[in-house]
Amino acid sequence: MSRTESLIIRTANQGDVEAIQALNASALKYEYSLTDTRDRLASIMGKQNSAVLVASVQSQVVGYVQGDILEVSYMDPMVKIEALAVDSSKRHLGIGKRLMGAIEQWAFEHGVSFILLNSGEERHDAHHFYSAVGYTRGKKEVHFTKQLYRV
């Protein structure tokens, strides 16, 4: 990103689906079809307690962040960062930092004062980034999943 390029952070729209799906595949290594991504984002973007923000340079989406307000019975509401992805050719230019700042502002505007995020154990560069923007490691956890079959 040169000095002449300006970065814009804005709320995602349906026109951003292809770019978000491509970022999921390239930056996060999540292969999910374009059709399914479109359906998922339509659902997410329709929720008041969810935010999908994109970073664009000259109308090209180069990154995004998704956060959801999570309520649990044992503490005040928090925002959980579900995804942060920046195009590999645009990393180390402050885009991720700006996206995190934007989702933090969104959280603040929604009365939330705590943010949680999980990052894969193997994502060492991401861990350094999160530390650099003020996040601290929390407790160690074991991640469990279970595939449920559709009826």
LOVO-550379 format. One record per atom (N, C-alpha, C, CB): atom name; residue in three letters; residue number from 1; x, y, z. Coordinates in steps of 0.1 Angstrom, whole numbers, plus 5000, padded with zeros to 4 digits. Each point is the difference from the previous one (the first is absolute). Glycine has a CB too. Layout:
N
ATOM  atome  residu  num  east  north    up
ATOM     CA     ALA  NUM     X      Y     Z
...
END
This chain:
151
ATOM  atome  residu  num  east  north    up
ATOM      N     MET    1  5009   4988  5000
ATOM     CA     MET    1  4991   5012  5000
ATOM      C     MET    1  5009   5012  5000
ATOM     CB     MET    1  4981   4988  5012
ATOM      N     SER    2  5018   5020  4978
ATOM     CA     SER    2  5008   5012  4999
ATOM      C     SER    2  4993   5012  5007
ATOM     CB     SER    2  5010   4992  4979
ATOM      N     ARG    3  4997   5019  5022
ATOM     CA     ARG    3  4994   5012  5007
ATOM      C     ARG    3  4988   5005  4993
ATOM     CB     ARG    3  5022   5006  5008
ATOM      N     THR    4  4977   4991  4978
ATOM     CA     THR    4  4989   5005  4993
ATOM      C     THR    4  4987   4992  5001
ATOM     CB     THR    4  5017   5009  4984
ATOM      N     GLU    5  4985   4979  5021
ATOM     CA     GLU    5  4989   4991  5002
ATOM      C     GLU    5  4993   5003  5014
ATOM     CB     GLU    5  5011   4982  4985
ATOM      N     SER    6  4976   5019  5015
ATOM     CA     SER    6  4994   5002  5013
ATOM      C     SER    6  4992   4988  5005
ATOM     CB     SER    6  4999   5024  4995
ATOM      N     LEU    7  5003   4972  5017
ATOM     CA     LEU    7  4993   4989  5006
ATOM      C     LEU    7  4987   5004  5006
ATOM     CB     LEU    7  5022   4989  5004
ATOM      N     ILE    8  4967   5004  4992
ATOM     CA     ILE    8  4987   5003  5006
ATOM      C     ILE    8  4995   4988  5007
ATOM     CB     ILE    8  4995   5016  4981
ATOM      N     ILE    9  5001   4985  5031
ATOM     CA     ILE    9  4993   4990  5008
ATOM      C     ILE    9  4985   5003  5000
ATOM     CB     ILE    9  5021   4996  5015
ATOM      N     ARG   10  4972   4994  4981
ATOM     CA     ARG   10  4985   5002  4999
ATOM      C     ARG   10  4993   4986  5003
ATOM     CB     ARG   10  5003   5019  4983
ATOM      N     THR   11  4984   4982  5019
ATOM     CA     THR   11  4992   4988  5002
ATOM      C     THR   11  4999   4993  4987
ATOM     CB     THR   11  4987   5011  5018
ATOM      N     ALA   12  5015   4976  4983
ATOM     CA     ALA   12  4999   4991  4988
ATOM      C     ALA   12  4986   5000  4995
ATOM     CB     ALA   12  5018   4986  5009
ATOM      N     ASN   13  4981   5011  4978
ATOM     CA     ASN   13  4987   4999  4993
ATOM      C     ASN   13  5001   4987  4991
ATOM     CB     ASN   13  4995   5025  5001
ATOM      N     GLN   14  4994   4972  4993
ATOM     CA     GLN   14  4999   4988  4992
ATOM      C     GLN   14  5010   5000  4988
ATOM     CB     GLN   14  4976   4997  5007
ATOM      N     GLY   15  5028   5015  4989
ATOM     CA     GLY   15  5010   5001  4989
ATOM      C     GLY   15  5014   4996  5004
ATOM     CB     GLY   15  4986   5019  4991
ATOM      N     ASP   16  5016   4979  5022
ATOM     CA     ASP   16  5013   4996  5005
ATOM      C     ASP   16  5002   4985  5002
ATOM     CB     ASP   16  5000   5022  5011
ATOM      N     VAL   17  4989   4971  4986
ATOM     CA     VAL   17  5001   4985  5003
ATOM      C     VAL   17  5011   4993  4993
ATOM     CB     VAL   17  4976   5001  5002
ATOM      N     GLU   18  5026   5002  4985
ATOM     CA     GLU   18  5011   4993  4993
ATOM      C     GLU   18  5014   5003  5006
ATOM     CB     GLU   18  4986   5000  4979
ATOM      N     ALA   19  5016   5012  5025
ATOM     CA     ALA   19  5013   5004  5006
ATOM      C     ALA   19  5002   4993  5013
ATOM     CB     ALA   19  4999   5022  4988
ATOM      N     ILE   20  4990   4978  5020
ATOM     CA     ILE   20  5001   4994  5013
ATOM      C     ILE   20  5002   4985  4999
ATOM     CB     ILE   20  4985   5017  5010
ATOM      N     GLN   21  5008   4976  4981
ATOM     CA     GLN   21  5002   4986  4997
ATOM      C     GLN   21  5015   4997  4996
ATOM     CB     GLN   21  4975   4998  4994
ATOM      N     ALA   22  5030   5011  4997
ATOM     CA     ALA   22  5014   4998  4996
ATOM      C     ALA   22  5010   5002  5012
ATOM     CB     ALA   22  4993   5008  4977
ATOM      N     LEU   23  5004   5002  5031
ATOM     CA     LEU   23  5009   5002  5012
ATOM      C     LEU   23  4999   4988  5009
ATOM     CB     LEU   23  4997   5025  4998
ATOM      N     ASN   24  4991   4970  5004
ATOM     CA     ASN   24  4999   4988  5009
ATOM      C     ASN   24  5008   4989  4995
ATOM     CB     ASN   24  4977   5007  5006
ATOM      N     ALA   25  5024   4991  4981
ATOM     CA     ALA   25  5007   4989  4994
ATOM      C     ALA   25  5015   5003  5000
ATOM     CB     ALA   25  4981   4995  4985
ATOM      N     SER   26  5023   5017  5011
ATOM     CA     SER   26  5015   5002  4999
ATOM      C     SER   26  5006   5003  5014
ATOM     CB     SER   26  4996   5009  4977
ATOM      N     ALA   27  4998   5000  5031
ATOM     CA     ALA   27  5006   5004  5012
ATOM      C     ALA   27  4997   4991  5012
ATOM     CB     ALA   27  4999   5023  4991
ATOM      N     LEU   28  4989   4971  5009
ATOM     CA     LEU   28  4996   4992  5012
ATOM      C     LEU   28  5000   4985  4997
ATOM     CB     LEU   28  4987   5019  5008
ATOM      N     LYS   29  5015   4978  4979
ATOM     CA     LYS   29  5000   4986  4996
ATOM      C     LYS   29  4987   4993  5002
ATOM     CB     LYS   29  5024   4999  5005
ATOM      N     TYR   30  4964   5008  4994
ATOM     CA     TYR   30  4987   4994  5002
ATOM      C     TYR   30  4994   4999  4986
ATOM     CB     TYR   30  4997   5009  5023
ATOM      N     GLU   31  5001   4979  4972
ATOM     CA     GLU   31  4994   4998  4987
ATOM      C     GLU   31  4985   4999  5003
ATOM     CB     GLU   31  5020   4989  4990
ATOM      N     TYR   32  4972   5021  5005
ATOM     CA     TYR   32  4986   5000  5001
ATOM      C     TYR   32  4994   5006  4988
ATOM     CB     TYR   32  5001   5002  5025
ATOM      N     SER   33  4989   4992  4969
ATOM     CA     SER   33  4995   5004  4987
ATOM      C     SER   33  4995   5014  5000
ATOM     CB     SER   33  4994   4976  4995
ATOM      N     LEU   34  5007   5030  4993
ATOM     CA     LEU   34  4995   5014  4999
ATOM      C     LEU   34  4985   5001  5003
ATOM     CB     LEU   34  5017   5004  4982
ATOM      N     THR   35  4975   4986  5014
ATOM     CA     THR   35  4986   5000  5003
ATOM      C     THR   35  4997   4999  5015
ATOM     CB     THR   35  4996   4989  4978
ATOM      N     ASP   36  5012   5002  5029
ATOM     CA     ASP   36  4998   4999  5014
ATOM      C     ASP   36  5005   5012  5007
ATOM     CB     ASP   36  5002   4976  4998
ATOM      N     THR   37  5009   5030  4998
ATOM     CA     THR   37  5005   5013  5005
ATOM      C     THR   37  4990   5011  4999
ATOM     CB     THR   37  5023   4993  4995
ATOM      N     ARG   38  4970   5008  4993
ATOM     CA     ARG   38  4990   5010  4998
ATOM      C     ARG   38  4989   4998  5010
ATOM     CB     ARG   38  5006   5001  4975
ATOM      N     ASP   39  4989   4987  5026
ATOM     CA     ASP   39  4989   4997  5009
ATOM      C     ASP   39  5004   5003  5015
ATOM     CB     ASP   39  4991   4982  4984
ATOM      N     ARG   40  5021   5014  5020
ATOM     CA     ARG   40  5004   5002  5014
ATOM      C     ARG   40  5001   5015  5003
ATOM     CB     ARG   40  5013   4979  4999
ATOM      N     LEU   41  4993   5029  4991
ATOM     CA     LEU   41  5002   5014  5002
ATOM      C     LEU   41  4987   5007  5000
ATOM     CB     LEU   41  5022   4999  4990
ATOM      N     ALA   42  4968   4997  5002
ATOM     CA     ALA   42  4987   5006  5000
ATOM      C     ALA   42  4994   4999  5014
ATOM     CB     ALA   42  4997   4995  4976
ATOM      N     SER   43  5004   4993  5030
ATOM     CA     SER   43  4995   4998  5013
ATOM      C     SER   43  5007   5008  5011
ATOM     CB     SER   43  4994   4977  4993
ATOM      N     ILE   44  5019   5023  5006
ATOM     CA     ILE   44  5008   5007  5010
ATOM      C     ILE   44  4998   5015  4999
ATOM     CB     ILE   44  5017   4982  4999
ATOM      N     MET   45  4983   5023  4989
ATOM     CA     MET   45  4998   5015  4998
ATOM      C     MET   45  4986   5005  5004
ATOM     CB     MET   45  5017   4999  4982
ATOM      N     GLY   46  4974   4991  5019
ATOM     CA     GLY   46  4986   5004  5005
ATOM      C     GLY   46  4998   5001  5015
ATOM     CB     GLY   46  4992   4990  4979
ATOM      N     LYS   47  5019   5007  5028
ATOM     CA     LYS   47  4999   4999  5015
ATOM      C     LYS   47  5005   5013  5006
ATOM     CB     LYS   47  5002   4975  4999
ATOM      N     GLN   48  4991   5031  5010
ATOM     CA     GLN   48  5004   5012  5007
ATOM      C     GLN   48  5013   4998  5009
ATOM     CB     GLN   48  4976   5007  5000
ATOM      N     ASN   49  5025   4981  5005
ATOM     CA     ASN   49  5012   4997  5009
ATOM      C     ASN   49  5012   4995  4992
ATOM     CB     ASN   49  4983   4995  5018
ATOM      N     SER   50  5017   5006  4969
ATOM     CA     SER   50  5012   4996  4992
ATOM      C     SER   50  5005   5011  4991
ATOM     CB     SER   50  4991   4977  5000
ATOM      N     ALA   51  5022   5023  4998
ATOM     CA     ALA   51  5005   5010  4991
ATOM      C     ALA   51  5010   4993  4991
ATOM     CB     ALA   51  4997   5019  5017
ATOM      N     VAL   52  5003   4985  4970
ATOM     CA     VAL   52  5010   4996  4990
ATOM      C     VAL   52  5004   5013  4994
ATOM     CB     VAL   52  4990   4976  4996
ATOM      N     LEU   53  5023   5027  5006
ATOM     CA     LEU   53  5006   5012  4995
ATOM      C     LEU   53  5011   4997  4990
ATOM     CB     LEU   53  4995   5012  5022
ATOM      N     VAL   54  5005   4995  4967
ATOM     CA     VAL   54  5011   4997  4990
ATOM      C     VAL   54  5009   5012  4999
ATOM     CB     VAL   54  4984   4985  4987
ATOM      N     ALA   55  5028   5012  5009
ATOM     CA     ALA   55  5010   5011  4997
ATOM      C     ALA   55  5001   5000  4985
ATOM     CB     ALA   55  5013   4997  5022
ATOM      N     SER   56  4986   5014  4972
ATOM     CA     SER   56  5001   5001  4985
ATOM      C     SER   56  5010   5011  4996
ATOM     CB     SER   56  4976   4991  4997
ATOM      N     VAL   57  5031   5006  4992
ATOM     CA     VAL   57  5009   5010  4994
ATOM      C     VAL   57  4996   5001  4986
ATOM     CB     VAL   57  5019   4994  5016
ATOM      N     GLN   58  4977   5018  4979
ATOM     CA     GLN   58  4996   5002  4987
ATOM      C     GLN   58  4989   4990  4996
ATOM     CB     GLN   58  5023   5009  4994
ATOM      N     SER   59  4967   4990  5015
ATOM     CA     SER   59  4988   4991  4998
ATOM      C     SER   59  5003   4985  5000
ATOM     CB     SER   59  4990   5019  4987
ATOM      N     GLN   60  5022   4977  5016
ATOM     CA     GLN   60  5004   4986  5001
ATOM      C     GLN   60  5001   4996  5014
ATOM     CB     GLN   60  5012   5001  4978
ATOM      N     VAL   61  4980   4989  5026
ATOM     CA     VAL   61  5001   4995  5014
ATOM      C     VAL   61  5013   4993  5002
ATOM     CB     VAL   61  4974   4997  5001
ATOM      N     VAL   62  5033   5007  5009
ATOM     CA     VAL   62  5013   4994  5003
ATOM      C     VAL   62  5001   4994  5014
ATOM     CB     VAL   62  5010   5017  4985
ATOM      N     GLY   63  4979   4984  5022
ATOM     CA     GLY   63  5000   4994  5013
ATOM      C     GLY   63  4986   5001  5006
ATOM     CB     GLY   63  5024   5005  5004
ATOM      N     TYR   64  4973   4987  5007
ATOM     CA     TYR   64  4988   5001  5007
ATOM      C     TYR   64  5001   4995  5014
ATOM     CB     TYR   64  4987   4998  4978
ATOM      N     VAL   65  5004   5006  5030
ATOM     CA     VAL   65  4999   4995  5014
ATOM      C     VAL   65  4985   4997  5003
ATOM     CB     VAL   65  5021   5013  5007
ATOM      N     GLN   66  4976   4976  5000
ATOM     CA     GLN   66  4987   4997  5005
ATOM      C     GLN   66  5000   4999  5015
ATOM     CB     GLN   66  4994   4988  4978
ATOM      N     GLY   67  4996   5019  5028
ATOM     CA     GLY   67  4998   4999  5015
ATOM      C     GLY   67  4986   4998  5003
ATOM     CB     GLY   67  5020   5014  5004
ATOM      N     ASP   68  4977   4978  5007
ATOM     CA     ASP   68  4987   4998  5004
ATOM      C     ASP   68  4999   5002  5015
ATOM     CB     ASP   68  4996   4983  4982
ATOM      N     ILE   69  4993   5024  5023
ATOM     CA     ILE   69  4998   5001  5014
ATOM      C     ILE   69  4996   4987  5006
ATOM     CB     ILE   69  4994   5025  4997
ATOM      N     LEU   70  5013   4971  5013
ATOM     CA     LEU   70  4998   4987  5006
ATOM      C     LEU   70  4995   5002  5014
ATOM     CB     LEU   70  5017   4989  4985
ATOM      N     GLU   71  4972   5005  5019
ATOM     CA     GLU   71  4995   5001  5014
ATOM      C     GLU   71  5001   4987  5006
ATOM     CB     GLU   71  4985   5019  4994
ATOM      N     VAL   72  5020   4981  5018
ATOM     CA     VAL   72  5001   4988  5008
ATOM      C     VAL   72  4995   5003  5014
ATOM     CB     VAL   72  5020   4991  4986
ATOM      N     SER   73  4977   4998  5022
ATOM     CA     SER   73  4994   5002  5013
ATOM      C     SER   73  5010   5004  5011
ATOM     CB     SER   73  4983   4984  4993
ATOM      N     TYR   74  5030   5016  5004
ATOM     CA     TYR   74  5010   5002  5010
ATOM      C     TYR   74  5009   5013  4999
ATOM     CB     TYR   74  5001   4975  5001
ATOM      N     MET   75  4995   5033  4989
ATOM     CA     MET   75  5007   5013  4999
ATOM      C     MET   75  4993   5009  4991
ATOM     CB     MET   75  5022   4989  5004
ATOM      N     ASP   76  4982   5024  4996
ATOM     CA     ASP   76  4994   5010  4991
ATOM      C     ASP   76  5001   4996  4986
ATOM     CB     ASP   76  5004   5018  5017
ATOM      N     PRO   77  4988   4987  4974
ATOM     CA     PRO   77  5001   4997  4986
ATOM      C     PRO   77  5014   5003  4994
ATOM     CB     PRO   77  4976   5004  4997
ATOM      N     MET   78  5029   4989  4993
ATOM     CA     MET   78  5013   5002  4994
ATOM      C     MET   78  4998   4999  4985
ATOM     CB     MET   78  5012   4991  5020
ATOM      N     VAL   79  4998   5015  4973
ATOM     CA     VAL   79  5000   4997  4986
ATOM      C     VAL   79  5010   4990  4997
ATOM     CB     VAL   79  4994   5024  4995
ATOM      N     LYS   80  5002   4966  4997
ATOM     CA     LYS   80  5009   4989  4996
ATOM      C     LYS   80  5004   5003  4985
ATOM     CB     LYS   80  4990   4983  5017
ATOM      N     ILE   81  5023   5018  4981
ATOM     CA     ILE   81  5005   5002  4987
ATOM      C     ILE   81  4999   4986  4993
ATOM     CB     ILE   81  5015   5020  5006
ATOM      N     GLU   82  4977   4979  4984
ATOM     CA     GLU   82  4998   4987  4993
ATOM      C     GLU   82  5010   4998  4988
ATOM     CB     GLU   82  4976   5001  5006
ATOM      N     ALA   83  5028   5010  4988
ATOM     CA     ALA   83  5010   5000  4989
ATOM      C     ALA   83  5007   5013  4998
ATOM     CB     ALA   83  4985   4983  4989
ATOM      N     LEU   84  5027   5016  5008
ATOM     CA     LEU   84  5008   5012  4995
ATOM      C     LEU   84  5009   4995  4989
ATOM     CB     LEU   84  5000   5011  5023
ATOM      N     ALA   85  4999   4995  4965
ATOM     CA     ALA   85  5008   4995  4989
ATOM      C     ALA   85  5004   5013  4992
ATOM     CB     ALA   85  4988   4978  4999
ATOM      N     VAL   86  5025   5022  4997
ATOM     CA     VAL   86  5005   5010  4992
ATOM      C     VAL   86  5008   4993  4988
ATOM     CB     VAL   86  5002   5017  5020
ATOM      N     ASP   87  4996   4989  4968
ATOM     CA     ASP   87  5006   4995  4988
ATOM      C     ASP   87  5015   4999  5003
ATOM     CB     ASP   87  4982   5009  4985
ATOM      N     SER   88  5024   4980  5011
ATOM     CA     SER   88  5015   4998  5003
ATOM      C     SER   88  5009   5010  4994
ATOM     CB     SER   88  4995   4976  5002
ATOM      N     SER   89  5001   5030  4987
ATOM     CA     SER   89  5008   5010  4993
ATOM      C     SER   89  4998   5014  5007
ATOM     CB     SER   89  4998   4987  4978
ATOM      N     LYS   90  4993   5014  5031
ATOM     CA     LYS   90  4997   5013  5007
ATOM      C     LYS   90  5003   4999  5015
ATOM     CB     LYS   90  4983   5005  4983
ATOM      N     ARG   91  5024   4985  5021
ATOM     CA     ARG   91  5003   4999  5015
ATOM      C     ARG   91  5011   5009  5003
ATOM     CB     ARG   91  4993   4976  5000
ATOM      N     HIS   92  5008   5027  5013
ATOM     CA     HIS   92  5011   5009  5006
ATOM      C     HIS   92  4998   5014  4995
ATOM     CB     HIS   92  5016   4981  5001
ATOM      N     LEU   93  4972   5023  4996
ATOM     CA     LEU   93  4997   5014  4995
ATOM      C     LEU   93  4990   5007  5010
ATOM     CB     LEU   93  5005   4993  4976
ATOM      N     GLY   94  4992   5000  5035
ATOM     CA     GLY   94  4991   5006  5010
ATOM      C     GLY   94  4985   4997  4997
ATOM     CB     GLY   94  5016   5018  5003
ATOM      N     ILE   95  4981   4974  4987
ATOM     CA     ILE   95  4986   4997  4997
ATOM      C     ILE   95  4994   4992  5012
ATOM     CB     ILE   95  5005   5000  4975
ATOM      N     GLY   96  5001   4989  5029
ATOM     CA     GLY   96  4995   4992  5011
ATOM      C     GLY   96  4998   5009  5013
ATOM     CB     GLY   96  5011   4980  4990
ATOM      N     LYS   97  4998   5028  5013
ATOM     CA     LYS   97  4999   5009  5011
ATOM      C     LYS   97  4988   5009  4999
ATOM     CB     LYS   97  5025   4999  5003
ATOM      N     ARG   98  4973   5007  4985
ATOM     CA     ARG   98  4988   5008  4998
ATOM      C     ARG   98  4987   4992  5001
ATOM     CB     ARG   98  5014   5015  4985
ATOM      N     LEU   99  4986   4973  5010
ATOM     CA     LEU   99  4988   4992  5001
ATOM      C     LEU   99  4997   4997  5015
ATOM     CB     LEU   99  5005   4990  4977
ATOM      N     MET  100  5005   5006  5031
ATOM     CA     MET  100  4998   4997  5014
ATOM      C     MET  100  4996   5013  5007
ATOM     CB     MET  100  5017   4982  4999
ATOM      N     GLY  101  4988   5029  4998
ATOM     CA     GLY  101  4996   5013  5006
ATOM      C     GLY  101  4985   5002  4997
ATOM     CB     GLY  101  5023   5009  4998
ATOM      N     ALA  102  4973   4988  4990
ATOM     CA     ALA  102  4986   5003  4995
ATOM      C     ALA  102  4990   4990  5008
ATOM     CB     ALA  102  5009   5008  4977
ATOM      N     ILE  103  4995   4980  5024
ATOM     CA     ILE  103  4991   4990  5008
ATOM      C     ILE  103  5000   5004  5014
ATOM     CB     ILE  103  5005   4982  4983
ATOM      N     GLU  104  5006   5023  5023
ATOM     CA     GLU  104  5000   5004  5014
ATOM      C     GLU  104  4991   5012  5002
ATOM     CB     GLU  104  5024   4992  5002
ATOM      N     GLN  105  4976   5017  4988
ATOM     CA     GLN  105  4991   5012  5001
ATOM      C     GLN  105  4986   4995  4999
ATOM     CB     GLN  105  5017   5015  4989
ATOM      N     TRP  106  4980   4976  5002
ATOM     CA     TRP  106  4986   4994  4999
ATOM      C     TRP  106  4996   4994  5013
ATOM     CB     TRP  106  5003   4996  4976
ATOM      N     ALA  107  5006   4997  5031
ATOM     CA     ALA  107  4997   4993  5013
ATOM      C     ALA  107  4997   5011  5010
ATOM     CB     ALA  107  5015   4981  4994
ATOM      N     PHE  108  4993   5029  5006
ATOM     CA     PHE  108  4998   5011  5010
ATOM      C     PHE  108  4987   5007  4998
ATOM     CB     PHE  108  5025   5004  5000
ATOM      N     GLU  109  4971   4998  4987
ATOM     CA     GLU  109  4987   5007  4997
ATOM      C     GLU  109  4988   4991  5004
ATOM     CB     GLU  109  5012   5012  4981
ATOM      N     HIS  110  4991   4975  5020
ATOM     CA     HIS  110  4989   4991  5004
ATOM      C     HIS  110  5001   4997  5015
ATOM     CB     HIS  110  5000   4990  4977
ATOM      N     GLY  111  5008   5017  5031
ATOM     CA     GLY  111  5000   4999  5014
ATOM      C     GLY  111  5008   4988  5005
ATOM     CB     GLY  111  4979   5011  5000
ATOM      N     VAL  112  5030   4984  4991
ATOM     CA     VAL  112  5008   4988  5004
ATOM      C     VAL  112  5015   5005  5003
ATOM     CB     VAL  112  4985   4985  4986
ATOM      N     SER  113  5020   5010  5025
ATOM     CA     SER  113  5013   5004  5004
ATOM      C     SER  113  5011   4989  5000
ATOM     CB     SER  113  4989   5017  5014
ATOM      N     PHE  114  5007   4971  4981
ATOM     CA     PHE  114  5009   4989  5000
ATOM      C     PHE  114  5000   4993  4986
ATOM     CB     PHE  114  4997   4997  5025
ATOM      N     ILE  115  5014   5000  4970
ATOM     CA     ILE  115  5001   4993  4987
ATOM      C     ILE  115  5008   4987  5002
ATOM     CB     ILE  115  4999   5022  4987
ATOM      N     LEU  116  4996   4967  5007
ATOM     CA     LEU  116  5006   4987  5000
ATOM      C     LEU  116  5002   4996  4986
ATOM     CB     LEU  116  4988   4994  5022
ATOM      N     LEU  117  5024   4999  4976
ATOM     CA     LEU  117  5002   4994  4987
ATOM      C     LEU  117  5008   4988  5002
ATOM     CB     LEU  117  4999   5022  4989
ATOM      N     ASN  118  4999   4968  5002
ATOM     CA     ASN  118  5008   4988  5000
ATOM      C     ASN  118  5008   5000  4987
ATOM     CB     ASN  118  4983   4987  5013
ATOM      N     SER  119  5029   5007  4988
ATOM     CA     SER  119  5009   5000  4989
ATOM      C     SER  119  5007   4986  5000
ATOM     CB     SER  119  5004   5025  5000
ATOM      N     GLY  120  4996   4969  4988
ATOM     CA     GLY  120  5006   4986  4999
ATOM      C     GLY  120  5014   5000  5006
ATOM     CB     GLY  120  4985   4996  4980
ATOM      N     GLU  121  5018   4993  5026
ATOM     CA     GLU  121  5013   4998  5007
ATOM      C     GLU  121  5012   5002  4990
ATOM     CB     GLU  121  4989   4985  5016
ATOM      N     GLU  122  5008   5012  4971
ATOM     CA     GLU  122  5011   5001  4990
ATOM      C     GLU  122  5001   5014  4994
ATOM     CB     GLU  122  4996   4976  4995
ATOM      N     ARG  123  4996   5033  5008
ATOM     CA     ARG  123  5000   5013  4994
ATOM      C     ARG  123  5009   5010  5008
ATOM     CB     ARG  123  4976   4996  4991
ATOM      N     HIS  124  5037   5001  5009
ATOM     CA     HIS  124  5009   5008  5008
ATOM      C     HIS  124  5001   5015  4996
ATOM     CB     HIS  124  5013   4979  5002
ATOM      N     ASP  125  4986   5023  4985
ATOM     CA     ASP  125  5000   5014  4995
ATOM      C     ASP  125  4988   5008  5006
ATOM     CB     ASP  125  5013   4993  4979
ATOM      N     ALA  126  4976   5000  5021
ATOM     CA     ALA  126  4987   5007  5005
ATOM      C     ALA  126  5002   5002  5015
ATOM     CB     ALA  126  4986   4989  4982
ATOM      N     HIS  127  5020   5002  5025
ATOM     CA     HIS  127  5002   5002  5015
ATOM      C     HIS  127  5009   5012  5002
ATOM     CB     HIS  127  4997   4975  5004
ATOM      N     HIS  128  5013   5027  4989
ATOM     CA     HIS  128  5009   5012  5001
ATOM      C     HIS  128  4992   5012  4997
ATOM     CB     HIS  128  5020   4987  4994
ATOM      N     PHE  129  4972   5013  4996
ATOM     CA     PHE  129  4992   5011  4996
ATOM      C     PHE  129  4990   5004  5011
ATOM     CB     PHE  129  5002   4994  4976
ATOM      N     TYR  130  4991   4996  5029
ATOM     CA     TYR  130  4990   5003  5011
ATOM      C     TYR  130  5007   5006  5012
ATOM     CB     TYR  130  4985   4981  4992
ATOM      N     SER  131  5027   5014  5012
ATOM     CA     SER  131  5007   5005  5011
ATOM      C     SER  131  5004   5015  4997
ATOM     CB     SER  131  5009   4977  5006
ATOM      N     ALA  132  4995   5025  4982
ATOM     CA     ALA  132  5005   5014  4996
ATOM      C     ALA  132  4989   5010  5001
ATOM     CB     ALA  132  5017   4989  4985
ATOM      N     VAL  133  4970   5007  5013
ATOM     CA     VAL  133  4989   5009  5000
ATOM      C     VAL  133  4993   5000  5014
ATOM     CB     VAL  133  4997   4997  4975
ATOM      N     GLY  134  5009   4997  5035
ATOM     CA     GLY  134  4995   5002  5014
ATOM      C     GLY  134  4993   4988  5006
ATOM     CB     GLY  134  4999   5023  4994
ATOM      N     TYR  135  5000   4966  4999
ATOM     CA     TYR  135  4993   4988  5005
ATOM      C     TYR  135  5010   4991  5008
ATOM     CB     TYR  135  4984   5001  4981
ATOM      N     THR  136  5011   4993  5030
ATOM     CA     THR  136  5008   4991  5008
ATOM      C     THR  136  4995   4986  4999
ATOM     CB     THR  136  5006   5019  5015
ATOM      N     ARG  137  5003   4972  4986
ATOM     CA     ARG  137  4996   4986  5000
ATOM      C     ARG  137  4991   4997  5012
ATOM     CB     ARG  137  5021   4993  4988
ATOM      N     GLY  138  4969   4999  5010
ATOM     CA     GLY  138  4991   4996  5011
ATOM      C     GLY  138  5004   4986  5004
ATOM     CB     GLY  138  4982   5015  4992
ATOM      N     LYS  139  5009   4979  5015
ATOM     CA     LYS  139  5002   4986  5004
ATOM      C     LYS  139  5001   4990  4988
ATOM     CB     LYS  139  4987   5005  5022
ATOM      N     LYS  140  5020   4984  4981
ATOM     CA     LYS  140  5001   4990  4989
ATOM      C     LYS  140  4988   4992  5001
ATOM     CB     LYS  140  5025   4999  5001
ATOM      N     GLU  141  4970   4997  4987
ATOM     CA     GLU  141  4988   4992  4999
ATOM      C     GLU  141  5002   4989  4990
ATOM     CB     GLU  141  4986   5020  5006
ATOM      N     VAL  142  5005   4970  4995
ATOM     CA     VAL  142  5000   4990  4990
ATOM      C     VAL  142  4987   5002  4992
ATOM     CB     VAL  142  5013   4984  5015
ATOM      N     HIS  143  4988   5015  4972
ATOM     CA     HIS  143  4989   5003  4991
ATOM      C     HIS  143  4994   4987  4996
ATOM     CB     HIS  143  5011   5020  4991
ATOM      N     PHE  144  4976   4978  5011
ATOM     CA     PHE  144  4992   4988  4997
ATOM      C     PHE  144  4990   5004  4989
ATOM     CB     PHE  144  5003   4990  5023
ATOM      N     THR  145  4995   5001  4968
ATOM     CA     THR  145  4989   5002  4990
ATOM      C     THR  145  4993   4986  4998
ATOM     CB     THR  145  5013   5018  4988
ATOM      N     LYS  146  4975   4983  5007
ATOM     CA     LYS  146  4992   4988  4997
ATOM      C     LYS  146  4992   5004  4987
ATOM     CB     LYS  146  4999   4992  5025
ATOM      N     GLN  147  5002   4999  4966
ATOM     CA     GLN  147  4993   5002  4987
ATOM      C     GLN  147  4986   4994  5002
ATOM     CB     GLN  147  5021   4999  4986
ATOM      N     LEU  148  4969   5010  5013
ATOM     CA     LEU  148  4986   4995  5000
ATOM      C     LEU  148  4995   4998  4986
ATOM     CB     LEU  148  4996   5013  5022
ATOM      N     TYR  149  4996   4977  4976
ATOM     CA     TYR  149  4996   4997  4987
ATOM      C     TYR  149  4986   5006  4998
ATOM     CB     TYR  149  5013   4979  4999
ATOM      N     ARG  150  4985   5027  4989
ATOM     CA     ARG  150  4987   5006  4997
ATOM      C     ARG  150  4990   4989  4996
ATOM     CB     ARG  150  5012   5021  4991
ATOM      N     VAL  151  4976   4981  5014
ATOM     CA     VAL  151  4990   4990  4998
ATOM      C     VAL  151  4993   5003  4987
ATOM     CB     VAL  151  4997   4997  5025
END
